[in-house]
Amino acid sequence: MGEHITLTIHENSFYIKAFSETVEDMGPFFLEGPANPEKTFAVKNNGMLTIKVPYKECFVCTRFVPIE
């Protein structure tokens, strides 16, 4: 599995698709904060895919809301 792997990343999620001649597997994954897609990288080593997704420096659009 994983002859071919594609990785697409957005600010709050990423999508992986892996396929070979006989099998296709795909899935979305959601992140807990805004990621920096420009600094994201992935390495495949001995069949293991490692994805490093750094968060953005500040969470400008985040605000804690008190619950009454």
N, C-alpha and C positions, 0 to 999 in steps of 0.2 A: 504494500500500500504506500502511496505517497510518491509515485514516480514523478508526478507533477503536482506542485502546490502553488496556489495563488493566495496572496494575502492583501486585503484591502482594508485600510484603516481610516476612520473618521474621528472627529473630536471626542465622541462619546461611545464608540463601538468599533469592533473590527469583525471581519468576515473571512473565514478560511474555506478554501475549496481544494480538496485533494482527490486526484483521480489516477487510475491506471487503465489498462485495456479492459479490465473486467469489473472494476469497482469504482464508484464515485461517492464521496462523502463530503458534506459541507455543513457549516454551522455559523450562526452569528453569536457574538459574545459582547456583552455590555460592560462598560467601565464605570467605576464609581465616581470619577471626576473627569474634567476636561484634559484630554491627552494632547501631546505635541506630536502630530503625525510626521513632521519634518525630521524629528530626531529618533523616530522608531526604527528598530532594525530587527531582523530575524536571521537565525543561523540554524542550519540543519547539520547535525553531526551524529554519525552512527545511528541514524534512524530517528533521532530525537529532535524535534523542532523547538527552539527556544526563541521567544519573542520578548523583547525589551521595549516597554511602552512608558516613556517618561511623562509625568504630568506637567501641565503648564505651570509656570512660576506662581501665578496668582489665580484665584477663582473669582474673577470680576463679577460674574453673573450669579454668584452664590450668595444667599442671604439666609441666616437662621431666623425662623419665625417662631416667636413664643407661642406656646399652646396654653390657652386659658382653661 
